[in-house]
Each structure stands twice: as C-alpha cells, then as structure tokens.
Amino acid sequence: MKYDVISADCHIDLIWLPPDLFTTNAPVALKDRMPYVTDGPRGKEWVTKNGASFGLMNGMGSAGRLYEPGKIHRSDRMASEGVYDDGKKGIRRMTDPDLRLKDQDRDGIQAEVLYGILGATSRINDDAAAGEMLSIYNEWLAGFCNTHPDRFAGLACIPNHDIDAAVGEIERVARRGGVRGLEISRRGDMTPLWDPWWGPMSTLRSSRRRWRSPPAPPASPASRCTCRTC
C-alpha cells in the first residue's frame, strides 16, 4: 500500500467503545467496579457505581460532551459528516473498523496511530479496576487493529499505579501482539517516569524493541493529523 499521509495523533475514546465491553470481560470480582452505560438526565452515559462519570455515550471528544454547533470547528466538521447522528443511532464509526476505514478515506489518510483511554483511569479512582479496564481495552484494541493491520497502529495503555502491573501488562500485550507500541499517562501523584522505581519497565521495554507486530509501514512524506476523531 502507498502511504501518502499517516495521521500520527488519532484517538479511540472510552465513550465510543461497545457499552458492555468492560462488564462482559471483567472477572466476577471486578464486574461491579467497571465502567458501564446507563440512562442519565442528558441521555445514555458512561459511569461507574462508585460515582465516576466518563461522559455521554458516543459524545463529543474524550470527555463525551454534548455536541453544540458552532463551538468547535473540528466537531462541526464531524457533525456535518453524520458522526454524532450515527452515534445516537448506536452506529459507532470510531470503533467499527470498516466504518473507520471509510472515514480515513474521506480524510485522505492511509493509516492512523491510535491513542487510547488513559485519561479514564484518573476518573475511576480505583487502581485495581483501572488496571483491569486497561487490560480489557488493550485486548479489544489488538483485535480491532488486526482487522486492518496496514491501516491501524494502536498503542496499548499501560497502568501507572504499580510497577508490577505495568510490567505484567507490557509482557501480556507483547505476547498477544496486534499493537504497535505503548503509552502511559502522567498523573499528579505518580512516581516520575525518570525515577529508578520505573527501572523494571524501562528494562523490559528496551528488551522488547522488536516485539511490534506486524512491521510498521514505510516512512511517509507527510505525517500530520487530518482525522475526524481527535
């Protein structure tokens, strides 16, 4: 495939994921602590039983806001292509691989680097649940990217609350395959990434430099974000 433009900063946000993704795949002990979709005063929204809120299902941006015409240009562009209207009908163009490819073609890009749901971990306020949530997402992401590995380059989301959890998840996604790299979010109370506390993860990351599968596409003459999903 010829790559003219690869969008290097695209997103898959929690609010566009299948509504039962986490409750269906979590172990019994954690099911009640997972994000799920319920009816709220503004419509269907993602929440947890401990009071966390992630925004409207199929809403605008990573926070799942209500779309308001004229406020954000890129959101107006997305709305003009029917993204939010489709979302209200339960058509998740962001997380249906074939529909997302059609949006790539509309945008004139041939591939995307996909960032994930790290921001949601700071809202759930439950480290064990957050780690499980990321593991479930990473498994879903690998399957999503494997549908069109030449078009989707997903980044696995790594826990930031516990070094053993971080190393364990890196090992798991490396064995699983299907993603192209890793991302880890910063939070105010976390150990700085330069601290030796993170040494085991850095060592593992260095030893796994060749684990990405399949190979990355060839260098592109242009790398810029033109997508409708940011």
C-alpha positions in Angstrom: 0.0 0.0 0.0 1.2 3.5 -0.8 1.3 5.8 2.3 0.9 9.5 1.4 -0.4 10.7 4.8 -0.4 8.9 8.1 -2.2 10.6 10.9 0.1 10.3 14.0 -2.4 11.5 16.6 -5.8 9.9 16.5 -7.9 8.6 19.3 -10.2 5.9 20.4 -12.2 7.3 23.3 -13.9 5.2 26.0 -17.3 6.7 25.2 -17.3 5.2 21.7 -16.5 1.7 22.9 -19.1 -1.1 23.0 -21.3 -0.4 26.0 -20.9 -3.8 27.6 -17.2 -4.2 26.8 -15.9 -3.9 30.4 -18.7 -5.6 32.3 -18.7 -8.5 30.0 -15.0 -9.2 30.1 -14.0 -8.3 33.7 -13.6 -11.1 36.2 -16.5 -11.6 38.6 -14.7 -9.8 41.5 -14.4 -6.6 39.4 -17.5 -6.5 37.3 -19.3 -4.1 39.7 -16.4 -1.7 39.5 -16.2 -1.4 35.7 -17.5 1.4 33.6 -20.9 0.8 32.0 -23.7 2.6 30.2 -26.9 3.8 31.9 -29.7 6.3 31.3 -28.9 9.7 32.7 -30.5 13.1 32.6 -28.8 14.0 29.3 -29.2 10.6 27.7 -27.1 7.4 27.9 -23.8 8.0 29.6 -20.8 6.1 30.8 -20.5 5.8 34.6 -19.3 3.5 37.4 -21.1 2.5 40.6 -18.6 4.5 42.7 -19.8 7.7 41.1 -17.2 8.2 38.3 -18.6 9.8 35.1 -17.0 9.5 31.7 -19.5 11.4 29.5 -22.3 10.7 27.1 -22.2 7.6 25.1 -20.9 8.4 21.6 -20.5 12.0 22.7 -18.0 14.7 21.6 -14.3 14.4 22.5 -12.7 12.3 25.1 -15.0 13.7 27.8 -18.1 12.7 26.0 -19.6 16.2 25.9 -22.9 17.1 24.2 -22.3 18.4 20.7 -23.1 22.1 20.3 -23.0 23.5 16.8 -20.6 26.4 16.2 -18.4 25.8 19.3 -15.6 23.7 17.9 -14.7 23.7 14.2 -13.5 20.1 14.0 -16.6 18.9 15.8 -18.7 20.8 13.3 -16.9 19.0 10.5 -17.5 15.7 12.2 -21.2 16.5 12.7 -21.5 17.6 9.0 -20.5 14.0 8.1 -23.1 12.5 10.4 -20.8 11.1 13.1 -22.9 12.2 16.0 -26.2 11.5 14.3 -24.9 8.0 13.7 -23.8 7.7 17.3 -27.3 8.5 18.5 -28.5 5.5 16.4 -25.9 3.3 18.0 -23.6 3.3 15.0 -20.1 3.7 16.4 -18.0 4.8 13.5 -15.0 5.4 15.7 -14.8 1.8 16.8 -16.2 -0.1 13.9 -13.1 -0.9 11.9 -14.7 -0.9 8.5 -16.6 2.3 9.1 -13.4 3.9 10.4 -11.6 3.0 7.2 -14.3 4.8 5.3 -13.6 7.9 7.4 -9.9 7.5 6.7 -10.7 7.6 3.0 -12.8 10.7 3.4 -10.0 12.4 5.2 -7.4 11.4 2.6 -5.2 9.4 5.0 -4.0 5.8 4.7 -3.2 4.9 8.3 -3.6 6.1 11.9 -1.7 5.9 15.1 -4.4 5.3 17.8 -4.1 6.6 21.3 -6.5 5.2 23.9 -8.3 5.6 27.2 -5.6 6.5 29.6 -7.5 9.6 30.8 -10.3 7.5 32.1 -8.0 5.9 34.7 -7.8 9.1 36.7 -11.6 9.3 36.9 -12.3 5.8 38.1 -10.5 6.3 41.4 -9.9 2.6 41.8 -6.4 1.3 40.9 -7.3 -2.4 40.6 -10.3 -1.6 38.5 -8.3 0.8 36.3 -5.7 -1.8 35.7 -8.3 -4.4 34.6 -10.1 -1.8 32.5 -6.8 -1.1 30.6 -6.2 -4.8 30.1 -9.7 -5.3 28.6 -9.2 -2.3 26.4 -5.8 -3.5 25.2 -7.2 -6.8 24.2 -10.1 -5.2 22.3 -7.6 -2.8 20.6 -5.4 -5.7 19.4 -8.5 -7.3 17.8 -9.6 -4.0 16.3 -6.1 -3.3 14.8 -5.8 -6.9 13.5 -8.8 -6.4 11.2 -6.7 -4.0 9.1 -3.1 -4.0 10.4 -1.8 -1.9 7.5 -4.2 0.9 8.4 -4.4 0.9 12.3 -1.4 1.3 14.6 -2.7 1.0 18.1 -0.9 1.9 21.3 -1.5 -0.3 24.3 -2.4 1.6 27.5 -0.2 0.7 30.4 -1.1 1.1 34.1 0.7 3.8 36.0 -0.1 3.0 39.6 2.0 -0.1 40.2 5.3 -1.2 38.6 4.4 -4.9 38.7 1.1 -4.2 37.0 2.8 -2.1 34.3 5.5 -4.8 33.6 2.8 -7.5 33.6 0.7 -5.7 31.1 3.6 -5.0 28.8 4.5 -8.6 28.9 0.9 -9.6 28.1 0.4 -7.3 25.2 3.8 -8.2 23.8 2.8 -11.9 23.8 -0.6 -11.1 22.4 0.6 -8.9 19.5 -1.6 -6.7 17.4 -0.5 -3.3 18.8 2.5 -1.2 17.7 3.7 0.4 20.9 2.8 1.6 24.4 1.6 4.7 26.2 1.5 5.6 29.8 -0.3 8.6 31.3 1.0 11.1 33.9 -1.0 11.8 37.0 -0.2 14.2 39.8 0.6 11.6 42.5 2.5 9.1 40.4 6.2 8.4 40.6 8.1 10.5 38.0 9.0 8.4 34.9 12.7 9.3 35.3 12.7 7.7 38.8 14.5 4.4 39.3 11.2 3.0 40.5 10.3 2.6 36.9 13.5 0.7 36.1 12.0 -2.7 35.6 9.6 -1.3 33.0 12.4 0.6 31.2 14.5 -2.6 31.1 11.6 -4.6 29.7 10.7 -2.0 27.1 14.3 -2.0 25.9 14.4 -5.8 25.7 11.2 -5.8 23.7 12.1 -3.3 20.9 11.5 -6.0 18.3 8.1 -7.2 19.6 5.9 -4.9 17.5 3.8 -6.9 15.0 3.2 -6.5 12.1 6.1 -4.4 10.8 5.5 -0.6 10.7 4.6 0.9 7.4 7.3 2.6 5.3 8.2 6.2 6.0 5.6 8.7 4.7 6.4 12.0 3.1 3.8 13.6 5.3 2.7 12.9 8.9 0.0 15.1 10.2 -3.3 14.8 11.9 -6.2 15.3 9.5 -8.7 12.9 11.0 -12.2 13.5 12.4 -11.6 11.6 15.6 -9.2 13.8 17.5 
